[in-house]
Amino acid sequence: MHPSIAPVAQLFGVSTALYEKALAGLDRETLLKRPGAESNPILWIAGHLASSRYGLATALGRQRDVPWGKLFFRGAALDDLSALPEIGSIQEAWRDISTLVAARLEELTEAELSAPAPRSFAIPDRSIRGAITFLAYHEGYHIGQMAFLRKWLGFPGLVDG
């Protein structure tokens, strides 16, 4: 692995573990609860994070079709929560794409990391390296939302003792 992304790649590993822990023991009804009409439930956040990893894979040159299209993209309407896929299919997609992303992070060269990212992110570094860094932050942000919702629902936090 290129040393310039090694610490960030570790964060993807942390997010992978916390993602699984955030979903553990939650049934569908619980996964669809939200504190307000404009809030996202944990199930939607899980799908959004998986979709984001598909986007990262594409940026890293390993495009795969997102199984549920744009359903979990930012700004998607949440009119019918019952239409969301089952968590098992989301987790399976997450695991598959996470394995692919982890392998690709191991093999990236300096030239690939320095290449322009296919889209802009809210970070001054417009390279693939910058995209990787921003998306690690993005995952941490949403894992934090999942942790908050677990506590709000009365479940243990993700990093409690």
One Martini backbone bead per residue (centre of mass of N, CA, C, O) as a GRO file, in nm:
protein
  161
    1MET     BB    1   0.099   0.035   0.020
    2HIS     BB    2   0.065   0.353   0.009
    3PRO     BB    3   0.167   0.569   0.257
    4SER     BB    4  -0.043   0.812   0.200
    5ILE     BB    5  -0.307   0.594   0.269
    6ALA     BB    6  -0.284   0.411   0.519
    7PRO     BB    7  -0.449   0.563   0.740
    8VAL     BB    8  -0.714   0.577   0.574
    9ALA     BB    9  -0.751   0.274   0.530
   10GLN     BB   10  -0.799   0.217   0.830
   11LEU     BB   11  -1.072   0.369   0.842
   12PHE     BB   12  -1.224   0.171   0.663
   13GLY     BB   13  -1.197  -0.062   0.864
   14VAL     BB   14  -1.349   0.072   1.093
   15SER     BB   15  -1.614   0.119   0.940
   16THR     BB   16  -1.674  -0.174   0.879
   17ALA     BB   17  -1.706  -0.265   1.175
   18LEU     BB   18  -1.920  -0.048   1.268
   19TYR     BB   19  -2.138  -0.115   1.069
   20GLU     BB   20  -2.196  -0.400   1.171
   21LYS     BB   21  -2.252  -0.316   1.466
   22ALA     BB   22  -2.493  -0.119   1.406
   23LEU     BB   23  -2.682  -0.371   1.293
   24ALA     BB   24  -2.681  -0.537   1.531
   25GLY     BB   25  -2.997  -0.653   1.647
   26LEU     BB   26  -3.175  -0.528   1.412
   27ASP     BB   27  -3.476  -0.478   1.305
   28ARG     BB   28  -3.672  -0.348   1.070
   29GLU     BB   29  -3.835  -0.158   1.245
   30THR     BB   30  -3.587  -0.023   1.375
   31LEU     BB   31  -3.438   0.057   1.101
   32LEU     BB   32  -3.700   0.269   1.037
   33LYS     BB   33  -3.647   0.454   1.254
   34ARG     BB   34  -3.716   0.809   1.337
   35PRO     BB   35  -3.700   1.126   1.491
   36GLY     BB   36  -3.793   1.238   1.200
   37ALA     BB   37  -3.927   1.311   0.891
   38GLU     BB   38  -3.618   1.420   0.793
   39SER     BB   39  -3.494   1.163   0.879
   40ASN     BB   40  -3.270   0.900   0.887
   41PRO     BB   41  -3.251   0.580   0.884
   42ILE     BB   42  -3.039   0.326   0.923
   43LEU     BB   43  -3.102   0.183   0.659
   44TRP     BB   44  -3.038   0.421   0.475
   45ILE     BB   45  -2.747   0.464   0.567
   46ALA     BB   46  -2.644   0.187   0.484
   47GLY     BB   47  -2.708   0.229   0.180
   48HIS     BB   48  -2.540   0.485   0.142
   49LEU     BB   49  -2.264   0.363   0.216
   50ALA     BB   50  -2.263   0.148   0.000
   51SER     BB   51  -2.292   0.341  -0.241
   52SER     BB   52  -2.029   0.495  -0.180
   53ARG     BB   53  -1.842   0.250  -0.225
   54TYR     BB   54  -1.912   0.225  -0.520
   55GLY     BB   55  -1.797   0.502  -0.593
   56LEU     BB   56  -1.509   0.440  -0.505
   57ALA     BB   57  -1.459   0.206  -0.695
   58THR     BB   58  -1.489   0.377  -0.947
   59ALA     BB   59  -1.260   0.581  -0.884
   60LEU     BB   60  -1.056   0.313  -0.874
   61GLY     BB   61  -1.147   0.134  -1.141
   62ARG     BB   62  -1.414  -0.054  -1.009
   63GLN     BB   63  -1.684  -0.089  -1.151
   64ARG     BB   64  -2.015  -0.110  -1.005
   65ASP     BB   65  -2.331  -0.185  -0.969
   66VAL     BB   66  -2.587  -0.060  -0.805
   67PRO     BB   67  -2.843  -0.255  -0.695
   68TRP     BB   68  -3.043   0.027  -0.625
   69GLY     BB   69  -2.923   0.263  -0.742
   70LYS     BB   70  -3.053   0.591  -0.624
   71LEU     BB   71  -3.198   0.541  -0.346
   72PHE     BB   72  -2.923   0.644  -0.158
   73PHE     BB   73  -2.901   0.919  -0.244
   74ARG     BB   74  -2.865   1.230  -0.213
   75GLY     BB   75  -3.203   1.345  -0.181
   76ALA     BB   76  -3.371   1.115  -0.149
   77ALA     BB   77  -3.673   0.994  -0.117
   78LEU     BB   78  -3.886   0.900   0.191
   79ASP     BB   79  -4.192   0.794   0.143
   80ASP     BB   80  -4.128   0.458   0.130
   81LEU     BB   81  -3.989   0.251   0.354
   82SER     BB   82  -4.096  -0.034   0.253
   83ALA     BB   83  -3.911  -0.018  -0.024
   84LEU     BB   84  -3.677  -0.102   0.114
   85PRO     BB   85  -3.440  -0.300   0.147
   86GLU     BB   86  -3.296  -0.548   0.287
   87ILE     BB   87  -3.033  -0.569   0.500
   88GLY     BB   88  -2.893  -0.822   0.385
   89SER     BB   89  -2.843  -0.704   0.097
   90ILE     BB   90  -2.676  -0.465   0.190
   91GLN     BB   91  -2.453  -0.619   0.341
   92GLU     BB   92  -2.357  -0.786   0.103
   93ALA     BB   93  -2.273  -0.547  -0.071
   94TRP     BB   94  -2.077  -0.424   0.131
   95ARG     BB   95  -1.881  -0.662   0.148
   96ASP     BB   96  -1.807  -0.682  -0.149
   97ILE     BB   97  -1.706  -0.384  -0.191
   98SER     BB   98  -1.501  -0.381   0.043
   99THR     BB   99  -1.310  -0.591  -0.070
  100LEU     BB  100  -1.242  -0.441  -0.330
  101VAL     BB  101  -1.137  -0.177  -0.204
  102ALA     BB  102  -0.911  -0.294  -0.029
  103ALA     BB  103  -0.750  -0.413  -0.263
  104ARG     BB  104  -0.714  -0.146  -0.422
  105LEU     BB  105  -0.559   0.015  -0.204
  106GLU     BB  106  -0.304  -0.172  -0.212
  107GLU     BB  107  -0.235  -0.101  -0.546
  108LEU     BB  108  -0.188   0.187  -0.553
  109THR     BB  109  -0.039   0.443  -0.713
  110GLU     BB  110   0.091   0.748  -0.741
  111ALA     BB  111  -0.037   0.810  -1.013
  112GLU     BB  112  -0.328   0.739  -0.928
  113LEU     BB  113  -0.348   0.929  -0.675
  114SER     BB  114  -0.280   1.199  -0.858
  115ALA     BB  115  -0.517   1.183  -1.006
  116PRO     BB  116  -0.802   1.287  -1.106
  117ALA     BB  117  -1.100   1.312  -0.999
  118PRO     BB  118  -1.426   1.247  -1.122
  119ARG     BB  119  -1.496   1.433  -0.870
  120SER     BB  120  -1.601   1.660  -0.645
  121PHE     BB  121  -1.504   1.756  -0.323
  122ALA     BB  122  -1.489   1.884   0.017
  123ILE     BB  123  -1.180   1.929  -0.104
  124PRO     BB  124  -0.893   2.058  -0.230
  125ASP     BB  125  -0.817   1.777  -0.314
  126ARG     BB  126  -0.861   1.653  -0.662
  127SER     BB  127  -0.774   1.375  -0.611
  128ILE     BB  128  -0.786   1.054  -0.536
  129ARG     BB  129  -0.671   1.099  -0.256
  130GLY     BB  130  -0.888   1.307  -0.174
  131ALA     BB  131  -1.132   1.124  -0.214
  132ILE     BB  132  -1.053   0.914  -0.006
  133THR     BB  133  -1.043   1.106   0.234
  134PHE     BB  134  -1.332   1.212   0.222
  135LEU     BB  135  -1.479   0.929   0.234
  136ALA     BB  136  -1.381   0.865   0.517
  137TYR     BB  137  -1.529   1.095   0.650
  138HIS     BB  138  -1.813   1.029   0.550
  139GLU     BB  139  -1.832   0.763   0.704
  140GLY     BB  140  -1.794   0.877   0.990
  141TYR     BB  141  -2.044   1.052   0.990
  142HIS     BB  142  -2.253   0.811   0.945
  143ILE     BB  143  -2.167   0.637   1.181
  144GLY     BB  144  -2.248   0.850   1.388
  145GLN     BB  145  -2.547   0.838   1.323
  146MET     BB  146  -2.586   0.543   1.395
  147ALA     BB  147  -2.499   0.573   1.689
  148PHE     BB  148  -2.714   0.770   1.773
  149LEU     BB  149  -2.963   0.596   1.696
  150ARG     BB  150  -2.906   0.365   1.885
  151LYS     BB  151  -2.934   0.530   2.143
  152TRP     BB  152  -3.220   0.639   2.085
  153LEU     BB  153  -3.325   0.324   2.078
  154GLY     BB  154  -3.156   0.177   2.334
  155PHE     BB  155  -2.874   0.109   2.242
  156PRO     BB  156  -2.570   0.046   2.221
  157GLY     BB  157  -2.293   0.161   2.141
  158LEU     BB  158  -2.003   0.123   1.941
  159VAL     BB  159  -1.772   0.209   2.190
  160ASP     BB  160  -1.856   0.061   2.427
  161GLY     BB  161  -1.676  -0.115   2.653
   0.00000   0.00000   0.00000
